[in-house]
């Protein structure tokens, strides 16, 4: 253990005094540790000079000359003296001051003013007041000085020293009065406000005295206008008694967007800032809805329109996606003549429903402040439409069991007027479409979803629209016919091509007939997934418990605000999103190009050309065979038995006499059945756990005896066709008395071909059964996750029992497949059957689709059992390479589709980048054009309208410049030269744009300073500078 300060023993020598300086010579022995950590001591003399004023006071006992000052020392016998290696003594380092409770408790006392009684400002009277919110608030002031210092800070929290502790006191009780209408200047004709006037701020609830202006010198008449100009939002517009600061409302707005903080929690947080014991009751007026609505109108530019708020168009308040195609905004001239690249101007739309955003039937009249102006559709017209389809039946021909089909016919939840929400987003960018949301009253019916989808597409003038929907295979039927029943403003242009696809994950739950709707096989969609709509529910589901208690108007406004905030955050994040997508697209495009080139080179050119024609014909006519789906063959084990029986009948007709009444084919088939029964019996034995009961042992013995009897009956046919095995059979019977042991089936030349064909058919059938049972198991787990989990142990136990049953069958057929393949390795070790009958490992028995603990969808590799043909046909497959190539046609088509989708993805991302930049440019021009539209009203109001428009235009230009700066290096690095590069020179610093000079005030940190904290450069500064842009400011 090292001493933090040196211990020493000093012998005082006689002192001398020269003038006013006292000189003493002391012998000092210093004991400390050396550089190697060992104890040592130094002895020397030191001349000390001191001022007589600081010499020992009168009455203090002086030590006689030669006396030793007795100071506590460590035991010298335990020390290892090392005078040769000792180092010069160093001054002790002060202990680092660490935070503790004493630092907090110090603020509850007088702290810095403990020895000061007078006011820090006037120094005339005692100071007993301090402010908790001022930087110098710990300094005490008198009443008059405190009130004068807080005329511009009326919402600060004040405390008074009552002789024992600091108690809360209000500025109102100290005589402070706030004058409105003149910017805190005196008014010649003030009018006293309510005595109970209170203001909600982030610092708490404050009761203050206010005077309104009645002189009308500034043309201000209404009290609400005077409050608004003071940045206080009145709770009521007539005779207000409560107001909210703009900062309080902005803080709650940010909290509810980021953390989904409910109004109840925020309200009580503000109350507890000034009254944690809740000694005073305050009425809270819920004006946040009005504030939120006005803020959305302001951000949408409605304040610059002379027509006012009443002229707001449907969906105008929603934050639009700048990456989606908008004619006359972000599309180039002549884009209609793009030819093969016309797919770049496709509008993508994803539809889905959520049954967690319910709404209770409160039975109240709650009007909506922004009816149909943002994401939600106009409710009145929507309700008139769905009343016509109350009894419309929902026909389901799809093989899936998605909620969209199951919930379509459910009854309304008792006590709820809304069972869910239907939503439309752009799937490539995950922004909610304007007028793309609507309430569901009775499940996910066509009448609801049709209206929501068509409302989100109203006014679209594009050549192609791709809609992804989890039941798109069912929904797209008669869609054009149903659209004819809508109003003209909701109908799509007849020239617009509408294609429907199923999202990438949901399609795994559909049957083979729905595979034609797979996005991976659709041209011009790139790597569009369609599942992005599911991610939007993650940020709104947290609101489910609060919005279901709201009225219909408040519920719509809350969700509208959440979705507008979500859209804005997505737009700000486009810089990093598109940059990462572009880098991945370039790498994956090159990778899949190489894979496709290598794979295609293994086939004859004429066959590749044939497959290309097949794919092209299917894309033009979906009724033709799907090249991406393996065609199921009708050849099964029973078909092979039938063929062999016909051959034996033909041999009998030619005079061939069988040595036994059972034919050779029947003999081999019976042997395969006996093998299957043996494997089944072995699995039953393995399934038995612990000690077997007498009943279990008796049942097992009876089954073994019955199987042995069937084997003995089969032996007669075996000896008739293979008489040379008689000695082997005798040896086998004497050595293996158990019926569960394997059967000897000698593979002789006379039966080689027939057994080979039967073994191949047996393996194909076993593999088909494995796939079928895995599909059932996958469906069981999905059903358990959605419907059984959390309902109790009884239901879960039943599901587990059912799973074990199908898993037992799967393992049984896996053993059958392995046995057949093992026999084939002996019968035909070099046969072409090995191309599709691969070695079956335990981790190969998975699927269909991706397991929960598997890789991502974009990197998912299915098991080989799903990639091989379902059943091979033809007895001459071993000698035919044509059959082998045809079996790989599906894999070739899938590899080609992957390559094409990544090539399209590169082009789509580049086009989306260009559209984002062009949209921000258009938005900046639009804001500047709005600046001069208003000419009525007060001059100061017009000045603010113009300034806000210029600010928004500037921010849009900065955002466009930031996108260019982020994307250009990656584009140039891959040989792309965008045409918009020349329009954007290097972006100046934000301070330079504001007329300021940016300086670097960073100071160097001394490496020897032990108190300096090490800063992680990556954590402190990140990878690059990000613009802090808030369009909602």
N, C-alpha and C positions, 0 to 999 in steps of 0.2 A: 504494500500500500504506500502510495506516494503522498507526501505532505503538500497541501495546497499552498502553504506559506512557510518560509523557513523559521524554525525554532532557534532561538539564540540565547546565550548567557553573556551579559555585559558586566564588566567591572569598571565603575566610574572613576576617573582620574580627577585630580584637582582641576578646577575651571579658572579661567582668566577672563577679565572683563576689560574691553577696550572701548571706550566711549559708550555707545548704546548697544554694542554687540557683545554678547556673551559667548566665549569660546570654550568648549570642553573637548578633552581628548579621552576617547573611550576605547577599551580593549573589547573586541567583539569576537565571539566564537559562533560561527554559523554552521549549523548541522542541516544537511539537505541531501538529496539524491543527485548522483552525477548523471552523465549522459547515458550510461549503461544501466541506469536504474539502481545502482548500489548506493548505500548510505556512506556519507563522508562528512568531514568538517573542515572549516577554514578558521584560522586565528589571525587577527590583524588589529591595527589601530585605525581609528577614524576621528578626524577633527570635525566637530559639530559646532555650527554657529547658529544662534537663535536670538530673537528679539527679546528684550527684557519683558515686554508686554505679555509674551507667551511663556515666560518662565514660571516655575511653580509659584502658586499664589501664597500669600502670607498665611501661615498656619499649616502649610503642607510640610510634612516631615521630610527633611533632607537626609539622604544616605551619607554616612561618613565616608571619608576617603578610604579607598581600598575595600569597601563593602561590596558585596556581590548582590546584584539584583536577582532575586529568586523568582525565576519564571519556570513554568512546567516544561519538562523536557522528556523525551522518550527514554526508555531504559538504555543507557549507553552500553551495557553488557551485551545487549542484543544487536548492537550495530556493528557493521563491518567498516572500519575506518579505512578510507582510501584517499589520502591527501594528494597523492600524485595525479590522480585522474579527476580530481574535483574541478568543477567549472566555476567561473565567477558568478556570484549571486545575481539573480534576476528579480526585478520588482514583481510582486504578486499580481496576477491577473484578476481583474474583478469577475465575480460570478455573473453569468448571464442571467438577466432578469426574465424569468419565465412567467407566463400568465397564471394567476391563481385567483382564489376567491377574494383575497385581500384587495386586489386591483378593482374588483367589482364593488366591494363594500365601501371603498373609499369615496365613490360617487354619492353615497347616501348621506355623507356628512358634508361639512363645509369645505373640505378638500383644500383647494388653492387659496381660499379666502378665510382660513382658520384664524389667522392673526390680523385680519383686516375687517374693520367694522363699518367703515364709511362706504358710500356708493362708489363704484369704480368709475362712474361717469362724472358726477357733479362733485363728489368728495365733500358734501355738505351734511347730509343726513345718513343715517344708518341704512345699509343695503341688506334687504331681507328677501328679495325676489331673484329667482334665476329661471332661465329658459332651457328646456330640454332639447330644443330643436336648433338653437343658434350654435355656431361653432364655438363662440366664447360664452356660451350659456352658463358655464359653471361660475362665472364672475357675478357677484351679487350687485344688484342695483336697487335704487329706491323706486317708489311707485311711479313718480312722474317721469323719471328717465326711462323706465321700462316701457311705459305706455308710448312715449315718443319714439322709442326705438322700434316699436312693433306696429306702427301705423300702416306700414306696407307688408306686415306679416301677421295678420289678425288670426291665423289659424295655428299659431305656435302654442305649445303646451307650457304653462307657467306653474311654478311651485314657490311656496313661501316657507321660510324658516320660522317655525313657531316656538323656538327655544329648545325643542327636543328632537324634531325631525322635520323633513320637508313634506308639506301637505299640498294637495292639488288646489289650484285656484284658477279662475277664468279671467281672461282679459276683459270680459264684459263686466265683471264685478269690480275691476280696477278702473273702470271709466272709459275704456276704449270704445269708440263708435266709428263704424266704417261708413264713409260717404260714397254713395254710388252715383253714376251718371256723369262725373267730371274727372274720371281717372284719379280718384282719391283727393282731388282738389276741393276746396270749400265750395259750397253751393249757397247762393243768396237766399234760396227759398227751400230749405230741406223739409222733408216729411218723414216723421219717425215711422219705422217699420214695426212689425209685430215684436212684442217683448219676448216671445218664445222662439224667435227665429234661430234655426240651427243649420249648420253646414256639415255635410259629410265629406271627409277628406281621408287620404291614406293614413294620416296621423291620428284619426279618431273622429268623434262627433263633437262639434264645437258650438256652444251657444254664444252668439254675438249680438251686439246691438248694431243695427243698420239704419241709415237714413237714405230714403229715396229722393230723387231730384224732382221738384215740382215747378222749377223755373222755366222749363221747356226751352232753354237757350240753345240746346243742341238738338232740338227736335225730337227728343226722347219722350214718349208718352207712357208706354207700358212698363210696368215694373219688371216684367219678365225680360224685356230687352236690356234693361240696365243690369240685371243679373248675368245675362249671357255675355255682355261686354266685359264683365268682370271675370269671365271664365267660370261662372257658377251656373249650373244647369238647374232651373227651377223644377220642383216636384209637381207643381200645378201652375197652369198658365194664368190663372186668375187668383189674386190675393195669395201669392206663394208665402209659405212659412218655413219651407225646407228647401235646401238646395244641395247639389252635389258638385264638387269641383270636377273640372274636366280631367284632371290627373287621376282622380278616384275612379271615374268611369273608364278611362283608358286602361288603368291598371287591372280592373276587373275584366275588361274585354280581352286583354292579353292572357290573363290567367285562365279564362274559360276556353280560349282557343288552344292554349298550350297544355294545360293540365286538367281541363274539363271541370274546373272548380264551380260548384253550384252557388247560386246567389245566397242561399241560406248561410253557407259557411263563410263567405266573404263578408256578409253583413255582420255576423257576430264577431268576426275578426276585427272589423273596424270599431265596433262597439267596445270591445275589450281593450283597445289601445288607450282609451280614456276612462273606461269604467269597467275594470276587470271583475269587480264584485257585483256588477249589475245592480247598483244602488239606485240608478236613475233609469226610468223607462223612456224610450224614444220610439216614436212611430216611424216606420220606414216606408216610404212611398216608392213603389217600384216603377221608376222612370227609366230603367235601363233599356226597356224595349223601345221607347221613343228615341233615346240617345243612339242606340244601335241602328235604328232605321235612318235617322238623319245622317249618321256617319256613312252608311252605304250609299245614300243619295249623293253625298258630297264626293265620295271617291269615284262615283260613276259620272260625275260632271253635270249632274242635274241642276246645280246651283248656277251654272253658266248659261242655261237655256232660258230665254225669256218666257217660254210657255209654262215654266214652272214644273212642280212635282206632278201635277195632274196629267201631264203629257208623257209620263214615263211609259215606255213601250214594254211589252211582255219580255221578260228575261233580260232587260237592259242592265239591271244591277249586278248580274252574275259576272264573275271574273272569267273571261273567255280564254281558251287555250291558244297561245300564239303559234304553236307548232302545227296545229291542224290547218288544212287549206281553207282560206277565206278569199273568195274572188274579190277583186278590187282592193284588196288590202295587202296580202303577202304572196300573191301568185304572179309570175312573170308575164309579160306580154306574149300573146300567142301560145299560151300553155295548152289550149285546146288542140293544137296541131303537134303534140309531142309524139304521136305515133306509138311505137313500142314502149315508150317511157311514160305513157299516160297513166299507168298505175301509180306513179308518184303523187298524183293528185286525188288519190282515193281517200274518202272520209271513213274512218273506222269508228264503230259504235259498239259498246258492250252493254248489255242489259242484264239486270239481276234484281232479286227481291230479298228483303231482310225482314224476318218475322220477330225480331227483338225490339224494333222501334215501334212499339204499340202505343196506343192512345186511349185513355179511358173516356167513357161517355160521361162527362161531367154535367151535362144538361145546362150549360151556361152559354150565353151569347158572347163570344169572344171574337170580335172582328179582327181581321188580319190587316196590319198597317201597310204591307207591300204585297197585295194580291197578285200573284203571278209575275212579279217583277224580278225574281231571282231564279233559284233552282226549282222551286215548287211551281206546279202549274196552277192556273187560276181555278179555284175550287168550285165556284158556281157553275161554270160551263162543264167542268169535269163531272160533277154530280148529275147534271141533266143527262149526260151521255150514258153513264153506267146504270141509270134507272131503267133504261130500255133493255138491259140484258140481265135482269134479276134471275130469270128462270132459264137462261141459256145453258144448254148442256156442254160439258167439256169432254170431248172425245179424245181418248188416249190410245195411240197405236204404237207408241215407243216401247222398247224393251227395258228401258231404264226405270229406276224407282227414285228419281230425284224429287226433292221437296216441291219443285215447281209443278210437278204432276200430282204428287200425293196431296199437297195442301190446296190444290185447286178446287177440291170438292168438300173441304172441311167447312163446318158451320162457324159462324161468328163466335168469338170467345165471349162468354157472358160478362157483361159489364164494360166491354170495350167496343168503341165505335170504329177503331182502326186496328187491324191485325198485323200490319206491316207496312213497308215502304218499297215501292218499285223505283229503280234508279237506272239512269243511263250515263255512261262516262265514255271518254275517248280512251280506248284500251292501251294505246301506245304511250300515252302520257299521264293517264290516270287523273284527269280533271273532270269534274262533274259538268255535264252539259247544262246550258241554260234551259229552263223549263223541262228538265230531264228527271224530275222526281214527282211522285204522286203517291197518295195513300191507297192502301189495299183494304177493302172492307170484308172480303170473304175469300181469302186465299189469293193465289197468283193466277187470276183468270185472264183470258185473252182480251176481254173488253177493257180491263185495266191496263195491261201491258201494251196493247195496241195504241191506246190513247197517249200513254207516256212516251213511247218510242216515236210516234208521229209528231208529237209536240216538240220533242228535242230535235227533230229533223225539219221543222217548219222553215220554209224559205231557203232550203239547201238547193243550190244550182250546180251540182257536180255530176260528172258522167258515171261515177261508180260509188256505191256505198256498201261496205262490208259490215254486217251486223253479227256479233257473237252473242250467243244465248245458250244457257246450259241445256235447254230443250229446243234448240233451233230446228232440229229435225222434225219436230212435231209442230212448232209454232209457224214455220214458213209455209205450211200447207194452207192454201186458200188465203194467203196474206193479201194478195192483190184484190181478191174478191171482197174481203172484209174492209179494205181501205176505201172502197167505193161508198161505204155507208157513212163516211166522215165528211166534215165540211171541206170546202174547196181549199181553204188556207192550210189545212192539215194534210192534204194529199201530196204525195211525191210527184215530181215531174215524170211523166211517162217515159221520157228518154233516159232517165236515171236507172242504171243497172243495179239491182239489189241482190247481193250474195249473202248467204247465211252460213255461218260456221259454228261449231261447238268448241268451247274453250278446251285448252290442251289437257287439263286434268279431268274435267268432267266427261270427256269422251271415253275415258277408260271404263266408265260405268254403262256405256251404251253397247248395243249389240252390233253384229257385223253389218247389218243394213244401214247403220248410222255412220259408218266409217267414211262415207263419201263427204261428210261435213267436216272432216279433219282439216284444220288450218295448215298443217304441215304439207298437205297435198294441193293447196289452193295457190294459184299463181298470183303474184303481185302483193302478197301480204307480208313478206319478209319473215321475221321471227316473232310476229305478233302472237301473243299467248292467249289473250282474251280473259285471263283470270285476274287482271289488275282490278277489276271492279270489286273483287272480294277484299282487297286491302283497304278500301275506303270504309268498310264496316268496322274495321279495328278501331278507328278513332271516333266513331259515332256510337258504337255499342256501349261505351262507358256512360253515355248520356241516357241509356234506356230507362233506368230507374227514376230519373228526374223528369224527363219529357213526357212520360206516360201520365204524370199527375197534372200536366199543364192543360190549359184550354187549347182548342185547335189553332187559334191564331198565334198564341205564344209558342206553341210547338213548332209550327212552320217557320216562324221567325228565328227561333234558336237553331234549327237545322240549316236554314239558309245561311245564317252567319257562320256556322261551323264549316259549311262547304265552301263558302267564299274564302275563309281563312285557309282552308286546305288547298284550294286552287292557287292562292297567292304564294303559299310556301312552295308548291310544286314549280311554279314559274320561276321563282328565285333559285331553285335547285336545278334548273335546266342546265346550267353551265357544267356542273360536275356530272350530271346524269348522262348527257349526250356525249361528253368526253369519254367516259368509261365505256359507254355502248360502242362508240366508234372504234376505240382500241380493240375491244373484244371482237367486233365484226370483222375488222381487217385480218386479225389472226385466224379466226375460225373460217373465214372465206378461203384463205390460202390453204389451210389444213384440209378442208373438205374437197377442195379442187384436186389436191394431190391424191386423196383417198379415192375419189371417183375415177381419176385417170388410171390409177393402178388397178382398180377393180374391173374397169371396163376392158383393160388390155388382156384380161384372162379369157375373154370370150371372142368368138369369131366376129368380124365386122358385120356380116349379114345378120347375125342374131341380134347384135346391139341395135342395128337399124330396125329390125322387126319390133323390138321392144319399144323403141322411140315412137314408132307408128301406133303401137298399142296404147301408150300413154296419151298421145295426142288425140286419138279417137275417143278415149274415155273422157277427156276434158271437154270435148265438144258434145258428147252425148253420154250423160251419166247412166243411161240404161244399159250400156255395154259393160262387159266384165271389168271389174275394178282391178287395175294392175297392182295396187298396193295391198290387196287382201288375198290371202292364200285360198284357192278354191278347194273346197272339201271334196275328197274322192269318195265314191260309193263302195270302194273295194274294202271289205273288212275280213275278219277271220272267217266268218260264215260264208262270204263269197268265195274265198279260197277253198273252203271245204266243198262248196258246190262245184267248183271247177274240177277239183280232184275227183269228186264222185262221178262226174261226167266222163272223165278220162278212164276211170276204172270200168264204167259201164261200157265204154267203147272197147276196152281190152277184153271184157267178158264176151262181147258180141263177136269178137274175132276168134273166140275159142280158148282164151286164156282161163285156166282153172286156178282159183285161189285155194291155198292150202288150208284155209280156215273159213268158217262161215262169216267171220268178221273181216272186212276188207282191210287192206294195209292203211288206208287213210283213216278209217275209223279207229284202228289200233293206235296210230300215232296221236290222233285227237284225244282218245281216252287217256293216253299217257300224259298229255299236256294238262288235262283236267285233274288227273291225280296229283301232278306236281303242284297245281294251284291249291288243291285241298291240303296238301302237306304244308305249303307256306302259310296258309291261313291258320292251320293248327299250331305251327311254330310261333306265330305272332301272338296267339292266344296264351301260349305258355309264357312268353316274355312279358305279357301284360299283367300276369299274376304277380302281385306284390305281397311280401310277407309270407307267413305260414298259411298253406292252403288248408281249407276245411275238408272234411270227409266228403261232402257233397261235391265240391270242386274236383277233388281227385277222382271220384266215381264218374262224374261227367266226362272228364278228360279220358279216362280209361275206356269208357264206352265209345267215344269218338275214335280213339286209336284202333279199337277192335273193329269197328265198322269200316274204317279206312283200310285196314289190313285185309278184310274180307274182299273188298273191291279190288285191291291189288292182286290177291290170289286168283280172282276170276280173270283179271287181265293177263296174268302170266301165261295162261294157255294160248292166247292169241300171240303173245310175244314169242313163245317157243316155236309156234308154227311158222312164223315168218323169219325168226332169227334162231335157228336150232343150236347154233354154236355157243349161245350164251347159257346153255343149261348148266355147265360146271360153275360159271360165275354166279348164277342165281342161287345154286345150292350153297356156295360159299357165303354169298351175301345174306341169305336167310339165317345161316348159323351164326353170323357175326353181328347182325343188326336186328335184334328182335323188336326194336321200337318202330312203330309205323310212321313216326315223324321224320325218319331219316330219308336221305335222298334216294331216288330210284336210278338204277343203272339203265341207261338207254344207249346201247352201243350204236355209234354213227357209222354204219356200214355203207358200202358203195350202192347197194340195192335200194336203200331208203334215203340216201344223202340228199338228193334234190328235193324230194317231197318234204322232208323234215326242214330243210333250209327255208323253203317257201312258207311253211307253217310257222317257223320261228320268227321270220320277218313280220308276218302278219300278227303274230302274238305280241311282238315288241311294239308295233304300231298301235295296236289296240290298247296296250298297257299305257303307252305315252299319251294317247288320247284321253284315257280315263284319269291320268294324273292331271292333265290340263283341266279337265272338267271339274274334278274335285277341288283343285286350287282356285278355280273361279268361284265355286260355292263358298269355300273358306274365306276368300277375300270379301265376298258379299256379306258373310256372317259378321266379320270383324267391323266392316263399315256400318252395318245395322246396329251392332253392339255399341259402337262409339256414339252414334247419333240418338239411339232410342233406349238403350239398356243401362249404360253407365250412369251411376248415381241413383238408380232406382231400388237398390237393395241387393243383398247377397243371394237371395233366392233366384232372381232373374239372371244374375251373373253366373250362378252355378249351372243353371239350365243351359245357358249359352256355352259355357265351358264344356259341358257334357256333349252338346251337339258338335262342338268343334272337335273334341276328341274322337267322336265317331267318324267324322269325315277325314280326320288326320290318320286314323287307323286304316281306313280304306286307301288313302294315298300311299302310305307306307307299304301296304299290301301290293298295290300295283307297281310300286317302285321295285319291290323284290321280284315281281314277275318280269319286269323289264330287264333287270340285271341278269336274271337267270337266262332269259332268251338271248340276250346279247352275249353272255358267256358261252352259250351253246353255239352261237354264230361264229364266234372266234375260233371254235374248233372245226365247225362244218365248212366255213368259207372265210379263212383269215384275211384274205386280200380282196374281198368282195367290195363292190361299190356301195353296199349298204352302210358302210362306216361314215359316209358323207352326211347322213342324217340321223343315224342311230349312234349317237356319241356316248361317251362314258358318263353315266348319271351319278353326280356327286350330291351330297346332302344339300349344299348351298345352291345347287341348280334347281331344286324344287321350291320355287318362289314365283311370285306374280299371281295374276297379271297386274301390270302396272308397278309403280314404285312403292316399296315398303316405307313405313314411317321413319325407319332408321337408315334408309338408303340415301343415295346421292340425289342431287337436285334434278329437276326435270330436264334441264338442258344438257346434263352430263349423264343421264340415266342410260344404262345398257341393260336391256331385257335378257332374261335367261334364254339359253339356246333352245329350250323346249318350246318356246313360243315362236321361234324363227324357222323351224323346220316344217316341211309340209305335214299336214295333219295325218294323212294315210297315203303311202306310196302304192301305186298300182302297176300291174304289168309283170308277167313272169320273167321277162327278159331285161329287167332293169339293170342287172349286173353287167350286161354287155352293151348297154346303150348309153353313150355319153350325151345324147340328145335329151334324154330324160333328166340327167343330172343338171344340165344347163337350164332347162325349163324350170326346174325346182328353185333355181337361184334368181329367177326373173323378178320376184317380188323384192328380194334384197337389193337387186340392182336399181329398181325403181325408187326404193326408199333412199338409197345413197344419192341418187341423182336429185331427188327432191330436197334433201338436206343441203346439197351444194347450191342448188338454185335459190333456196330461201336465204342463205347467208349472202349470196351475191345481191339479192334484192335488198337485204337489210342494210348493206353498205350504202346503196343508192338512196334508200329511204332516209337514213340518218343524215346524210349530207343534205338532202332536200329539206328535212325538218330544221336543220341548223340555219339554212338560208331563210326559211319562213319565219323563224323566231326573230332573226335580226330585222327582216323586213317589216314584221308586225310591230316591233318596238319603234321603228322609224315612222310607220304610219300613225301609231298612237301618239307620238310626240307632235307630229303635224296636226293631228286632230285636236289635241289639247290647245295648241297655239291658236287654232282657228276658233276655238270656243271662247278665247279670252276677251274678244271684243263684241260678243253678242249682246251682252247686257248693257243698257244705257240708262235704265230707270233706277231710282233708289238713291240712297245717300252716297256721297262721293267716297267716303271711307269704305263703304261696302263694295262699291265697284272696284276700288283699288285692291281690296282683299281678294275679290273674285279673279282679277287679272293676275295677281301675284301667285295665287294657288295654281292656276292653269300653267303659268310659266314654270313653277316648281315641278309639277308633274311631268311636263314636257322634258325638262332637264333630267329628271330621274329616269325617264324612259330612254333617253339618249345615253345616259351613263350605263344603264343595264345592257343596251345593245352593244356599246363599246366593250363592256366587260365580257360579254359572250364571245365577241370576236377575238379578244386577247386570249381567252382560254382555249379556243378551238383551232385557231390558225396554225400553231406549231404542229399539232397532230395531223391536220389536213395536209400541210406541206410535206411533212415527213413521209407521207404515203403517196406522194405524187399528185395530190389534188390541188387545183388552183381555183378557188371560188371567185366568182366575178365581183363579189362585194368586198374584196380585200382592199382595193384601192380607195374605197370610200371611208376607210377608218385608219387614220394615222395613229401613232402611239398615243395612248390615253394619258393626259396630264393628271397630276395629283389633284385630289379633291380640294386641297387648300389653295392651290393655284387657281382653280376654277372660281373660287370665292374671293379672289383678290388678296390672298394671304401668302406668306412665305413659309414654306415648310422647313423647319430646322431640326437638327438632330441633337437633342439634349441628353442623349444617353451618356452616362459617365462610366469610366472604366472601374472595374472591380479589382481591388487588390487581392492577389492570390494568397497573400499571407494573412489576410483578415479572417480570423477564424469565425467571426460573427456573421460574415456574409453568407447568404444562402445560395446554394447552387441552383441555377435555373436550367430546366430542360428546354433547350432551344426549340425542339419539335413541338413540345406541349405549349410553349409560350406563343410561338409565331405560326405554327402549322406549316403546311406545304406552300401556301401562297396567300397573298392578301385578298380578302373577300370584301366586297362592297357591302356596307350596311345600309340597305335601301328599304325604306318603309313607305310604300305608296299609300298606306292608310293613315299617315300622319296628318 
